[in-house]
Amino acid sequence: AARADRSGGFTLEGVGGRALSDKWDQEFRSLHGMSTRDFPNLFVIGTFRQSAGTINVPYSFGDQAEHAAETIAILLRLGATRMEVTQAAEDAWTDQCKQKSRRDLAYLRNCTPGSYNGEGNTENLSLLVDPYGGGPFEYAQLIRDWRTNGGMKRDLDLA
């Protein structure tokens, strides 16, 4: 499996020294596919997991970069020096991604075993690594609305 923190040649460590790759190897959970609990002040840009998936990769990554920059600007205006995703926010986003998933489990159950269907074990197949199923435009609007409608105060612990 591709490791989220290895492309730069270093290991991202969060609270208590836990590696991001270890957390996401167990189960991918995030807020907007970009931030995750126990990794304060972290924005991961360049992934489609629980984020907008589209064939136009620069478009999606541009939305992610804008979201990170705008969120940081708002946090600075609030005087925050540390932000961390709450467990409730991570759980709610993961549930929303599950509901929006476009994965066809019936197809995967009948497919030859491989990486896309958990080597034929679809009962333990995590839907959490799929892109946000609402598409890139819905995702972009959703994260814009989150920034302007109180999402940060609800979903982030700030210090």
DSSP file (Angstrom, degrees, kcal/mol; ACC not computed):
  #  RESIDUE AA STRUCTURE BP1 BP2  ACC     N-H-->O    O-->H-N    N-H-->O    O-->H-N    TCO  KAPPA ALPHA  PHI   PSI    X-CA   Y-CA   Z-CA
    1    1 A A              0   0    0      0, 0.0     2,-0.2     0, 0.0    24,-0.0   0.000 360.0 360.0 360.0 142.4    0.0    0.0    0.0
    2    2 A A        -     0   0    0      1,-0.1     2,-0.6     2,-0.0     3,-0.0  -0.466 360.0-132.8 -66.9 138.1    1.2    3.5   -0.8
    3    3 A R    >   -     0   0    0     -2,-0.2     3,-1.7     1,-0.1     4,-0.5  -0.853   3.6-143.6-102.0 125.2    2.2    5.3    2.4
    4    4 A A  T 3  S+     0   0    0     -2,-0.6     3,-0.2     1,-0.3    -1,-0.1   0.733  96.9  40.6 -60.0 -26.5    0.8    8.8    2.7
    5    5 A D  T 3 >S+     0   0    0      1,-0.1     5,-0.6     2,-0.1    -1,-0.3   0.228  96.6  77.5-110.1  15.7    3.9   10.2    4.4
    6    6 A R  T X 5 +     0   0    0     -3,-1.7     3,-1.6     1,-0.1    -1,-0.1   0.620  67.5  82.4-101.5 -13.1    6.7    8.6    2.4
    7    7 A S  T 3 5S+     0   0    0     -4,-0.5    -1,-0.1     1,-0.3    -2,-0.1   0.802  95.0  49.0 -65.1 -26.6    6.7   10.6   -0.8
    8    8 A G  T 3 5S-     0   0    0      2,-0.3    -1,-0.3    -3,-0.1    -2,-0.1   0.465 116.7-112.8 -89.4  -1.6    8.8   13.3    0.8
    9    9 A G  T < 5S+     0   0    0     -3,-1.6     2,-0.3     1,-0.3    -3,-0.1   0.684  85.8  86.1  81.0  17.8   11.3   10.8    2.2
   10   10 A F  S   <S-     0   0    0     -5,-0.6     2,-0.5     2,-0.0    -2,-0.3  -0.946  76.4-110.9-143.8 164.4   10.4   11.4    5.8
   11   11 A T        -     0   0    0     -2,-0.3     2,-0.5    -3,-0.1    -5,-0.1  -0.858  23.4-138.4-101.2 127.5    7.9   10.1    8.4
   12   12 A L        -     0   0    0     -2,-0.5     8,-2.6    -7,-0.0     2,-0.4  -0.742  23.7-165.2 -82.3 125.5    5.1   12.4    9.6
   13   13 A E  B     -A   19   0A   0     -2,-0.5     6,-0.2     6,-0.2     3,-0.1  -0.928   7.2-175.6-116.5 139.0    4.7   12.0   13.3
   14   14 A G    >   -     0   0    0      4,-2.8     3,-2.3    -2,-0.4    25,-0.2  -0.112  50.6 -19.9-108.2-153.6    1.8   13.2   15.4
   15   15 A V  G >  S+     0   0    0     23,-2.8     3,-1.0     1,-0.3    -1,-0.3  -0.295 133.8  11.1 -56.7 131.1    0.8   13.3   19.0
   16   16 A G  G 3  S-     0   0    0      1,-0.2    -1,-0.3    -3,-0.1    22,-0.0   0.558 126.2 -76.2  75.6   8.2    2.9   10.7   21.0
   17   17 A G  G <  S+     0   0    0     -3,-2.3    -1,-0.2     1,-0.3     2,-0.2   0.578  81.8 156.7  81.1   9.5    5.2   10.1   18.0
   18   18 A R    <   -     0   0    0     -3,-1.0    -4,-2.8    20,-0.1    -1,-0.3  -0.506  42.4-122.2 -71.6 134.3    2.7    8.0   16.1
   19   19 A A  B  >  -A   13   0A   0     -6,-0.2     4,-1.9    -2,-0.2     3,-0.3  -0.538   8.3-132.9 -76.9 140.6    3.4    7.9   12.3
   20   20 A L  H  > S+     0   0    0     -8,-2.6     4,-2.8     1,-0.2     5,-0.3   0.891 108.4  56.8 -57.8 -40.8    0.7    9.1   10.0
   21   21 A S  H  > S+     0   0    0     -9,-0.3     4,-1.7     1,-0.2    -1,-0.2   0.865 104.8  51.9 -62.0 -35.1    1.2    6.0    7.8
   22   22 A D  H  > S+     0   0    0     -3,-0.3     4,-1.2     2,-0.2    -1,-0.2   0.913 111.5  46.7 -67.1 -41.6    0.6    3.8   10.9
   23   23 A K  H  X S+     0   0    0     -4,-1.9     4,-1.8     1,-0.2     3,-0.4   0.955 117.1  42.3 -63.2 -49.0   -2.7    5.5   11.6
   24   24 A W  H  < S+     0   0    0     -4,-2.8    -1,-0.2     1,-0.2    -2,-0.2   0.694 105.8  63.0 -77.9 -17.5   -3.9    5.4    8.0
   25   25 A D  H  < S+     0   0    0     -4,-1.7    -1,-0.2    -5,-0.3    -2,-0.2   0.855 107.2  45.5 -68.3 -34.0   -2.7    1.8    7.5
   26   26 A Q  H  < S-     0   0    0     -4,-1.2     2,-0.3    -3,-0.4    -2,-0.2   0.929 139.3 -26.3 -74.1 -46.2   -5.2    0.7   10.2
   27   27 A E     <  -     0   0    0     -4,-1.8     2,-0.6    -5,-0.1    -1,-0.3  -0.815  61.4-122.5-170.8 127.4   -8.1    2.8    8.9
   28   28 A F        +     0   0    0     -2,-0.3     2,-0.4    -3,-0.2    -4,-0.1  -0.658  42.2 159.8 -79.3 118.7   -8.2    6.0    6.8
   29   29 A R        +     0   0    0     -2,-0.6     2,-0.3     8,-0.1    62,-0.1  -0.997   8.2 141.6-138.1 140.5  -10.1    8.7    8.7
   30   30 A S        -     0   0    0     60,-0.4     2,-0.5    -2,-0.4    64,-0.2  -0.914  51.4-103.2-157.1 179.3   -9.9   12.4    8.1
   31   31 A L  B >> S-B   35   0B   0      4,-2.6     3,-1.6    -2,-0.3     4,-1.5  -0.986 106.5 -18.6-116.3 115.1  -11.7   15.7    7.9
   32   32 A H  T 34 S-     0   0    0     -2,-0.5    20,-0.2     1,-0.3   100,-0.1   0.623 112.1 -78.5  63.3  16.6  -12.2   16.6    4.2
   33   33 A G  T 34 S+     0   0    0      2,-0.3    -1,-0.3    18,-0.1    18,-0.2   0.530 126.4  77.1  76.3   4.7   -9.4   14.1    3.3
   34   34 A M  T <4 S+     0   0    0     -3,-1.6    10,-2.8     1,-0.2     2,-0.3   0.676  87.9  38.3-122.1 -26.4   -6.8   16.6    4.4
   35   35 A S  B  <  -B   31   0B   0     -4,-1.5    -4,-2.6     8,-0.2     2,-0.3  -0.929  60.4-169.0-130.8 153.7   -6.5   16.7    8.2
   36   36 A T    >   -     0   0    0      3,-0.4     3,-1.4    -2,-0.3    49,-0.3  -0.995  31.7 -89.7-147.1 149.9   -6.7   14.0   10.8
   37   37 A R  T 3  S+     0   0    0     -2,-0.3    49,-0.1     1,-0.2    -8,-0.1  -0.207 108.5  24.6 -58.6 144.7   -7.0   13.7   14.5
   38   38 A D  T 3  S+     0   0    0     47,-0.3   -23,-2.8   -24,-0.1    -1,-0.2   0.527 102.6  89.5  75.2  10.3   -3.8   13.6   16.6
   39   39 A F    X   -     0   0    0     -3,-1.4     3,-1.2   -25,-0.2    -3,-0.4  -0.631  69.0-161.2-130.7  74.4   -1.8   15.4   13.8
   40   40 A P  T 3   +     0   0    0      0, 0.0    44,-0.2     0, 0.0     3,-0.1  -0.184  68.6   9.0 -61.8 147.2   -2.3   19.1   14.7
   41   41 A N  T 3  S+     0   0    0     42,-2.4     2,-0.5     1,-0.2    43,-0.1   0.677  95.4 137.8  61.4  21.9   -1.7   21.8   12.2
   42   42 A L    <   +     0   0    0     -3,-1.2     2,-0.4    41,-0.3    -6,-0.2  -0.852  29.5 178.2-105.2 131.7   -1.4   19.2    9.4
   43   43 A F        -     0   0    0     -2,-0.5     2,-0.6    -8,-0.1    -8,-0.2  -0.993  15.0-155.0-125.4 122.7   -2.9   19.6    5.9
   44   44 A V        -     0   0    0    -10,-2.8     2,-0.5    -2,-0.4     3,-0.3  -0.879  14.7-173.7 -98.7 117.9   -2.3   16.8    3.4
   45   45 A I        +     0   0    0     -2,-0.6     3,-0.1     1,-0.2    16,-0.1  -0.934  58.2  46.9-113.3 133.0   -2.6   18.0   -0.2
   46   46 A G  S    S+     0   0    0     -2,-0.5     2,-0.3     1,-0.4    -1,-0.2   0.682  81.6 104.8 113.0  25.1   -2.4   15.7   -3.1
   47   47 A T        -     0   0    0     -3,-0.3    -1,-0.4     2,-0.1     5,-0.1  -0.956  51.5-156.5-132.0 153.8   -4.6   12.8   -2.2
   48   48 A F    >   +     0   0    0     -2,-0.3     3,-1.9    81,-0.1    84,-0.4   0.479  56.7 120.8-102.3  -6.3   -8.1   11.7   -3.4
   49   49 A R  T 3  S-     0   0    0      1,-0.3    81,-0.2    82,-0.1    80,-0.1  -0.447  98.5 -14.7 -65.7 122.4   -8.9    9.7   -0.3
   50   50 A Q  T 3  S+     0   0    0     80,-2.7    -1,-0.3    -2,-0.3     2,-0.2   0.729 127.9  90.8  54.7  26.4  -12.1   11.2    1.3
   51   51 A S  S <  S-     0   0    0     -3,-1.9    81,-3.7   -18,-0.2     2,-0.3  -0.676  93.6 -56.7-132.3-175.2  -11.5   14.3   -0.9
   52   52 A A  B     -c  132   0C   0     -2,-0.2     2,-0.5    79,-0.2    81,-0.1  -0.538  49.5-159.0 -74.3 129.1  -12.6   15.2   -4.4
   53   53 A G        +     0   0    0     79,-0.6     2,-0.3    -2,-0.3    -5,-0.0  -0.928  25.9 144.1-108.5 130.8  -11.7   12.8   -7.1
   54   54 A T        -     0   0    0     -2,-0.5     6,-0.1    81,-0.1     5,-0.0  -0.982  58.6-116.9-157.3 157.4  -11.5   13.8  -10.7
   55   55 A I  S    S+     0   0    0     -2,-0.3     2,-1.5     1,-0.2    -1,-0.1   0.736 105.4  77.5 -68.9 -21.2   -9.5   13.1  -13.8
   56   56 A N    >>  +     0   0    0      1,-0.2     4,-1.5     2,-0.1     3,-0.7  -0.638  64.7 176.9 -89.0  79.3   -8.5   16.8  -13.7
   57   57 A V  H 3> S+     0   0    0     -2,-1.5     4,-2.6     1,-0.2     5,-0.3   0.875  72.5  55.7 -56.9 -45.6   -5.9   16.3  -10.9
   58   58 A P  H 3> S+     0   0    0      0, 0.0     4,-2.1     0, 0.0    -1,-0.2   0.866 104.9  55.3 -59.2 -33.2   -4.6   20.0  -10.8
   59   59 A Y  H <> S+     0   0    0     -3,-0.7     4,-2.0     2,-0.2    -2,-0.2   0.960 111.2  42.7 -61.0 -50.7   -8.2   21.2  -10.3
   60   60 A S  H  X S+     0   0    0     -4,-1.5     4,-2.1     1,-0.2    -1,-0.2   0.917 115.1  48.2 -63.6 -44.5   -8.7   19.0   -7.2
   61   61 A F  H  X S+     0   0    0     -4,-2.6     4,-2.5     1,-0.2    -1,-0.2   0.835 108.6  55.8 -68.2 -30.3   -5.3   19.7   -5.7
   62   62 A G  H  X S+     0   0    0     -4,-2.1     4,-2.6    -5,-0.3    -1,-0.2   0.908 107.0  49.5 -64.5 -42.2   -5.9   23.4   -6.3
   63   63 A D  H  X S+     0   0    0     -4,-2.0     4,-2.5     2,-0.2    -2,-0.2   0.902 111.3  49.8 -61.8 -40.8   -9.1   23.2   -4.3
   64   64 A Q  H  X S+     0   0    0     -4,-2.1     4,-2.6     2,-0.2    -2,-0.2   0.932 111.6  47.5 -63.9 -45.0   -7.2   21.5   -1.5
   65   65 A A  H  X S+     0   0    0     -4,-2.5     4,-2.7     1,-0.2     5,-0.2   0.915 112.9  48.8 -63.1 -42.9   -4.4   24.1   -1.5
   66   66 A E  H  X S+     0   0    0     -4,-2.6     4,-3.0     2,-0.2     5,-0.3   0.919 110.9  50.9 -62.5 -42.9   -6.9   26.9   -1.4
   67   67 A H  H  X S+     0   0    0     -4,-2.5     4,-2.5     2,-0.2     5,-0.2   0.929 112.1  46.3 -61.2 -46.1   -8.8   25.2    1.4
   68   68 A A  H  X S+     0   0    0     -4,-2.6     4,-2.5     2,-0.2    -2,-0.2   0.941 115.4  45.9 -61.8 -47.6   -5.6   24.8    3.5
   69   69 A A  H  X S+     0   0    0     -4,-2.7     4,-2.3     2,-0.2    -2,-0.2   0.919 115.1  46.0 -63.8 -44.8   -4.5   28.4    2.8
   70   70 A E  H  X S+     0   0    0     -4,-3.0     4,-2.2    -5,-0.2    -1,-0.2   0.899 113.0  50.4 -65.5 -40.5   -7.9   29.9    3.6
   71   71 A T  H  X S+     0   0    0     -4,-2.5     4,-2.6    -5,-0.3    -2,-0.2   0.926 111.0  48.6 -63.5 -44.7   -8.3   27.8    6.7
   72   72 A I  H  X S+     0   0    0     -4,-2.5     4,-2.5    -5,-0.2    -2,-0.2   0.907 109.8  52.6 -62.1 -41.9   -4.9   28.9    8.0
   73   73 A A  H  X S+     0   0    0     -4,-2.3     4,-2.1     2,-0.2    -1,-0.2   0.911 111.2  46.3 -60.8 -42.9   -5.7   32.5    7.3
   74   74 A I  H  X S+     0   0    0     -4,-2.2     4,-1.8     2,-0.2    -2,-0.2   0.920 111.5  51.6 -66.0 -42.9   -8.9   32.3    9.3
   75   75 A L  H  <>S+     0   0    0     -4,-2.6     5,-2.4     1,-0.2     4,-0.5   0.896 109.3  50.4 -61.1 -40.2   -7.1   30.5   12.1
   76   76 A L  H ><5S+     0   0    0     -4,-2.5     3,-1.0     1,-0.2    -1,-0.2   0.903 108.2  52.2 -64.4 -40.6   -4.5   33.2   12.2
   77   77 A R  H 3<5S+     0   0    0     -4,-2.1    -1,-0.2     1,-0.3    -2,-0.2   0.841 108.4  51.9 -63.1 -32.2   -7.2   35.9   12.3
   78   78 A L  T 3<5S-     0   0    0     -4,-1.8    -1,-0.3    -5,-0.1    -2,-0.2   0.575 117.3-117.1 -78.2  -9.5   -8.7   34.0   15.3
   79   79 A G  T < 5 +     0   0    0     -3,-1.0     2,-0.2    -4,-0.5    -3,-0.2   0.620  61.0 153.8  82.9  13.6   -5.3   34.0   17.0
   80   80 A A      < +     0   0    0     -5,-2.4    -1,-0.3    -6,-0.2     3,-0.1  -0.535  26.1 177.9 -77.5 140.1   -5.0   30.3   17.0
   81   81 A T  S    S+     0   0    0      1,-0.3     2,-0.4    -2,-0.2    -1,-0.1   0.466  72.6  37.1-113.0 -10.2   -1.6   28.7   17.0
   82   82 A R        -     0   0    0     -7,-0.1    77,-2.3     2,-0.0     2,-0.4  -0.989  60.4-179.8-145.5 132.4   -2.8   25.1   17.1
   83   83 A M  E     +D  158   0D   0     -2,-0.4   -42,-2.4    75,-0.2     2,-0.4  -0.994   3.2 178.6-131.3 142.7   -5.7   23.3   15.4
   84   84 A E  E     -D  157   0D   0     73,-1.8    73,-3.4    -2,-0.4     2,-0.2  -0.998  32.3-112.4-142.8 139.4   -6.6   19.7   15.7
   85   85 A V  E     -D  156   0D   0     -2,-0.4   -47,-0.3   -49,-0.3    71,-0.2  -0.458  34.7-126.0 -67.4 134.8   -9.6   17.8   14.2
   86   86 A T     >  -     0   0    0     69,-2.4     4,-2.1    -2,-0.2     5,-0.2  -0.452  15.7-120.1 -77.5 157.3  -12.1   16.6   16.8
   87   87 A Q  H  > S+     0   0    0      1,-0.2     4,-2.6     2,-0.2     5,-0.2   0.891 114.9  55.3 -62.5 -39.3  -13.0   12.9   16.9
   88   88 A A  H  > S+     0   0    0      1,-0.2     4,-2.5     2,-0.2    -1,-0.2   0.893 108.2  48.0 -61.7 -40.0  -16.7   13.9   16.2
   89   89 A A  H  > S+     0   0    0      2,-0.2     4,-2.5     1,-0.2     5,-0.2   0.913 111.9  48.7 -67.8 -42.7  -15.7   15.8   13.1
   90   90 A E  H  X S+     0   0    0     -4,-2.1     4,-2.1     2,-0.2   -60,-0.4   0.911 114.1  46.8 -62.6 -42.5  -13.5   12.9   11.8
   91   91 A D  H  X S+     0   0    0     -4,-2.6     4,-2.4     2,-0.2    -2,-0.2   0.916 112.4  49.5 -65.4 -44.0  -16.4   10.4   12.5
   92   92 A A  H  X S+     0   0    0     -4,-2.5     4,-2.3     2,-0.2    -2,-0.2   0.907 112.7  46.6 -64.4 -42.3  -19.0   12.7   10.8
   93   93 A W  H  X S+     0   0    0     -4,-2.5     4,-2.5     2,-0.2    -1,-0.2   0.905 111.7  51.2 -66.9 -40.5  -16.9   13.2    7.7
   94   94 A T  H  X S+     0   0    0     -4,-2.1     4,-2.1   -64,-0.2    -2,-0.2   0.917 110.9  48.6 -61.9 -43.0  -16.1    9.5    7.4
   95   95 A D  H  X S+     0   0    0     -4,-2.4     4,-2.3     2,-0.2    -2,-0.2   0.901 110.4  51.2 -62.9 -40.9  -19.8    8.7    7.7
   96   96 A Q  H  X S+     0   0    0     -4,-2.3     4,-1.9     1,-0.2    -2,-0.2   0.903 109.5  50.2 -63.5 -40.2  -20.6   11.3    5.0
   97   97 A C  H  X S+     0   0    0     -4,-2.5     4,-0.7     2,-0.2    36,-0.3   0.888 109.3  51.5 -64.9 -38.5  -18.0    9.7    2.7
   98   98 A K  H >< S+     0   0    0     -4,-2.1     3,-0.8     1,-0.2    -2,-0.2   0.925 110.7  48.3 -62.2 -44.0  -19.5    6.3    3.3
   99   99 A Q  H 3< S+     0   0    0     -4,-2.3    -2,-0.2     1,-0.2    -1,-0.2   0.842 115.5  44.3 -65.9 -33.3  -23.0    7.6    2.4
  100  100 A K  H 3< S+     0   0    0     -4,-1.9    -1,-0.2    -5,-0.2    -2,-0.2   0.479  85.1 130.4 -89.4  -3.3  -21.7    9.3   -0.7
  101  101 A S    <<  -     0   0    0     -3,-0.8    31,-0.1    -4,-0.7    -3,-0.1  -0.185  42.6-164.3 -57.0 140.3  -19.6    6.3   -1.8
  102  102 A R        +     0   0    0     29,-0.2     2,-0.2     2,-0.1    -1,-0.1   0.210  44.2 132.4-106.4  11.7  -20.0    5.2   -5.4
  103  103 A R        -     0   0    0      1,-0.1     2,-1.0    24,-0.1     3,-0.1  -0.459  53.9-139.8 -68.8 133.3  -18.4    1.9   -4.8
  104  104 A D     >  -     0   0    0     -2,-0.2     4,-2.2     1,-0.2     5,-0.2  -0.792  20.6-178.3 -97.4  94.3  -20.4   -1.0   -6.3
  105  105 A L  H  > S+     0   0    0     -2,-1.0     4,-2.4     1,-0.2     5,-0.2   0.842  79.8  58.1 -66.3 -33.8  -20.0   -3.8   -3.7
  106  106 A A  H  > S+     0   0    0      2,-0.2     4,-1.1     1,-0.2    -1,-0.2   0.926 109.2  46.0 -61.5 -42.8  -22.0   -6.3   -5.7
  107  107 A Y  H >4 S+     0   0    0      1,-0.2     3,-0.6     2,-0.2     4,-0.5   0.931 112.4  50.3 -62.4 -46.5  -19.5   -5.9   -8.5
  108  108 A L  H >< S+     0   0    0     -4,-2.2     3,-0.7     1,-0.2    -2,-0.2   0.839 105.0  57.1 -64.7 -33.4  -16.6   -6.2   -6.2
  109  109 A R  H 3< S+     0   0    0     -4,-2.4    -1,-0.2     1,-0.2    -2,-0.2   0.822 112.5  41.8 -65.5 -30.0  -18.0   -9.4   -4.6
  110  110 A N  T << S+     0   0    0     -4,-1.1    -1,-0.2    -3,-0.6    -2,-0.2   0.402  96.6 102.4 -97.0   1.0  -18.1  -11.1   -8.0
  111  111 A C  S <  S-     0   0    0     -3,-0.7     3,-0.1    -4,-0.5    -3,-0.0  -0.488  85.9 -92.3 -85.9 153.9  -14.7   -9.7   -9.2
  112  112 A T        -     0   0    0     -2,-0.2     8,-0.2     1,-0.1     5,-0.1  -0.410  60.6 -88.9 -58.5 136.7  -11.5  -11.7   -9.3
  113  113 A P  S    S+     0   0    0      0, 0.0     2,-0.3     0, 0.0    -1,-0.1  -0.210  73.4 127.1 -52.9 137.0   -9.6  -11.1   -6.0
  114  114 A G  S > >S-     0   0    0     -3,-0.1     5,-3.2     1,-0.0     3,-1.0  -0.944  72.6 -67.4-171.8-173.5   -7.3   -8.1   -6.1
  115  115 A S  G > 5S+     0   0    0     -2,-0.3     3,-0.7     1,-0.2    -1,-0.0   0.766 122.3  59.2 -66.4 -26.0   -6.3   -4.9   -4.4
  116  116 A Y  G 3 5S+     0   0    0      1,-0.2    -1,-0.2     2,-0.1    -8,-0.1   0.701 113.3  35.6 -78.4 -17.7   -9.7   -3.2   -5.2
  117  117 A N  G X 5S-     0   0    0     -3,-1.0     3,-0.8    -5,-0.1     4,-0.3   0.009 117.5 -98.2-125.2  30.5  -11.8   -5.8   -3.4
  118  118 A G  G X 5S-     0   0    0     -3,-0.7     3,-1.6     1,-0.3    -3,-0.2   0.866  78.9 -60.8  60.3  37.6   -9.6   -6.7   -0.5
  119  119 A E  G 3 <S-     0   0    0     -5,-3.2    -1,-0.3     1,-0.3    -4,-0.1   0.848 107.4 -46.5  55.8  35.8   -8.3   -9.8   -2.2
  120  120 A G  G <  S+     0   0    0     -3,-0.8     2,-1.1    -6,-0.4    -1,-0.3   0.376 116.0 114.4  91.1  -3.7  -11.9  -11.0   -2.4
  121  121 A N    X   +     0   0    0     -3,-1.6     3,-0.8    -4,-0.3     4,-0.1  -0.665  29.2 161.0-100.2  77.5  -12.7  -10.2    1.3
  122  122 A T  G >   +     0   0    0     -2,-1.1     3,-0.7     1,-0.2    -1,-0.2   0.646  62.7  74.1 -75.7 -13.8  -15.4   -7.5    0.8
  123  123 A E  G 3  S+     0   0    0      1,-0.2    -1,-0.2    -3,-0.2    -2,-0.1   0.861 107.5  33.6 -66.5 -33.3  -16.7   -7.9    4.3
  124  124 A N  G <  S+     0   0    0     -3,-0.8     2,-0.4    -6,-0.1    -1,-0.2   0.264  89.0 129.6-102.8  10.3  -13.7   -6.1    5.7
  125  125 A L    <   -     0   0    0     -3,-0.7     2,-0.5    -4,-0.1    -3,-0.1  -0.518  55.0-136.4 -71.6 122.3  -13.2   -3.8    2.7
  126  126 A S    >   -     0   0    0     -2,-0.4     3,-0.5     1,-0.1    -8,-0.1  -0.669  16.3-168.4 -81.4 125.7  -12.9   -0.2    3.9
  127  127 A L  G >  S+     0   0    0     -2,-0.5     3,-1.4     1,-0.2    -1,-0.1   0.445  71.3  92.8 -83.7  -1.2  -14.9    2.3    1.9
  128  128 A L  G 3  S+     0   0    0      1,-0.3    -1,-0.2   -79,-0.1  -101,-0.0   0.594  74.5  59.7 -75.4  -9.7  -12.9    5.0    3.7
  129  129 A V  G <  S+     0   0    0     -3,-0.5    -1,-0.3   -80,-0.1    -2,-0.1   0.463  82.7 104.9 -96.6  -0.9  -10.2    5.3    1.0
  130  130 A D  S <  S-     0   0    0     -3,-1.4   -80,-2.7   -81,-0.2   -79,-0.1  -0.362  80.3 -99.3 -73.4 156.3  -12.6    6.2   -1.8
  131  131 A P        -     0   0    0      0, 0.0     2,-0.3     0, 0.0   -29,-0.2  -0.325  55.3 -78.9 -64.3 159.1  -12.9    9.8   -3.1
  132  132 A Y  B >   -c   52   0C   0    -81,-3.7     3,-1.2   -84,-0.4   -79,-0.6  -0.491  45.5-141.2 -59.3 123.1  -15.8   11.9   -1.8
  133  133 A G  T 3  S+     0   0    0    -36,-0.3    -1,-0.2    -2,-0.3   -36,-0.1   0.504  87.1  77.4 -75.4  -5.4  -18.6   10.6   -3.9
  134  134 A G  T 3  S-     0   0    0      1,-0.2     4,-0.5     2,-0.1    -1,-0.3   0.533 102.0-115.7 -81.7  -4.6  -20.4   13.9   -4.5
  135  135 A G    <>  -     0   0    0     -3,-1.2     4,-2.2     1,-0.1    -1,-0.2  -0.064  32.4 -69.5  90.0 166.6  -17.8   14.9   -7.1
  136  136 A P  H  > S+     0   0    0      0, 0.0     4,-2.3     0, 0.0    -1,-0.1   0.827 127.3  50.0 -68.1 -34.2  -15.3   17.7   -7.3
  137  137 A F  H  > S+     0   0    0      2,-0.2     4,-2.1     1,-0.2     5,-0.2   0.919 113.1  45.7 -72.7 -42.0  -17.7   20.7   -7.6
  138  138 A E  H  > S+     0   0    0     -4,-0.5     4,-2.5     2,-0.2    -1,-0.2   0.914 113.9  50.5 -63.7 -42.3  -19.9   19.5   -4.7
  139  139 A Y  H  X S+     0   0    0     -4,-2.2     4,-2.5     2,-0.2     5,-0.2   0.931 109.4  50.3 -61.1 -46.8  -16.8   18.9   -2.6
  140  140 A A  H  X S+     0   0    0     -4,-2.3     4,-1.8     1,-0.2    -1,-0.2   0.904 113.4  45.6 -60.1 -42.3  -15.4   22.4   -3.4
  141  141 A Q  H  X S+     0   0    0     -4,-2.1     4,-2.8     2,-0.2    -1,-0.2   0.895 110.7  54.5 -67.4 -39.6  -18.6   24.1   -2.4
  142  142 A L  H  X S+     0   0    0     -4,-2.5     4,-2.2     1,-0.2    -2,-0.2   0.918 110.2  44.2 -61.5 -45.8  -18.9   22.0    0.8
  143  143 A I  H  X S+     0   0    0     -4,-2.5     4,-1.8     2,-0.2    -1,-0.2   0.849 113.0  52.3 -72.4 -31.4  -15.4   23.0    2.0
  144  144 A R  H  X S+     0   0    0     -4,-1.8     4,-1.6    -5,-0.2    -2,-0.2   0.948 111.6  46.6 -63.2 -47.4  -16.0   26.6    1.1
  145  145 A D  H  X S+     0   0    0     -4,-2.8     4,-1.9     1,-0.2     6,-0.3   0.882 108.3  56.7 -61.9 -38.3  -19.3   26.5    3.1
  146  146 A W  H  <>S+     0   0    0     -4,-2.2     5,-1.9     1,-0.2     6,-0.6   0.904 107.6  48.3 -59.1 -42.4  -17.5   24.8    6.0
  147  147 A R  H  <5S+     0   0    0     -4,-1.8     3,-0.4     1,-0.2    -1,-0.2   0.851 119.9  36.7 -67.5 -34.0  -15.0   27.7    6.2
  148  148 A T  H  <5S+     0   0    0     -4,-1.6    -2,-0.2     1,-0.2    -1,-0.2   0.598 112.0  56.4 -98.1 -11.4  -17.7   30.4    6.2
  149  149 A N  T  <5S-     0   0    0     -4,-1.9    -1,-0.2    -5,-0.2    -2,-0.1  -0.011 120.5 -85.0-115.3  30.1  -20.5   28.8    8.2
  150  150 A G  T  >5S+     0   0    0     -3,-0.4     4,-1.5    -4,-0.1     5,-0.2   0.607  82.4 135.0  86.6  11.6  -18.8   27.9   11.5
  151  151 A G  H  ><S+     0   0    0     -5,-1.9     4,-3.0    -6,-0.3     5,-0.2   0.873  70.8  54.3 -61.3 -37.6  -17.3   24.6   10.6
  152  152 A M  H  > S+     0   0    0     -6,-0.6     4,-1.8     1,-0.2    -1,-0.2   0.918 107.8  48.1 -65.7 -42.4  -14.0   25.4   12.2
  153  153 A K  H  4 S+     0   0    0      1,-0.2    -1,-0.2     2,-0.2    -2,-0.2   0.820 119.3  41.3 -67.5 -29.1  -15.5   26.3   15.6
  154  154 A R  H  < S+     0   0    0     -4,-1.5    -2,-0.2     1,-0.1    -1,-0.2   0.873 124.9  31.6 -81.9 -40.0  -17.5   23.1   15.5
  155  155 A D  H  < S+     0   0    0     -4,-3.0   -69,-2.4    -5,-0.2     2,-0.4   0.476 108.2  65.6-105.9  -5.1  -15.0   20.6   14.1
  156  156 A L  E  <  -D   85   0D   0     -4,-1.8     2,-0.6    -5,-0.2   -71,-0.2  -0.946  65.1-139.1-123.6 140.1  -11.6   21.8   15.4
  157  157 A D  E     -D   84   0D   0    -73,-3.4   -73,-1.8    -2,-0.4     2,-0.4  -0.873  33.3-162.7 -88.1 124.5  -10.0   22.1   18.8
  158  158 A L  E      D   83   0D   0     -2,-0.6   -75,-0.2   -75,-0.2   -78,-0.0  -0.861 360.0 360.0-114.6 144.7   -8.2   25.4   18.8
  159  159 A A              0   0    0    -77,-2.3   -76,-0.1    -2,-0.4    -1,-0.1   0.279 360.0 360.0-136.9 360.0   -5.5   26.8   21.0
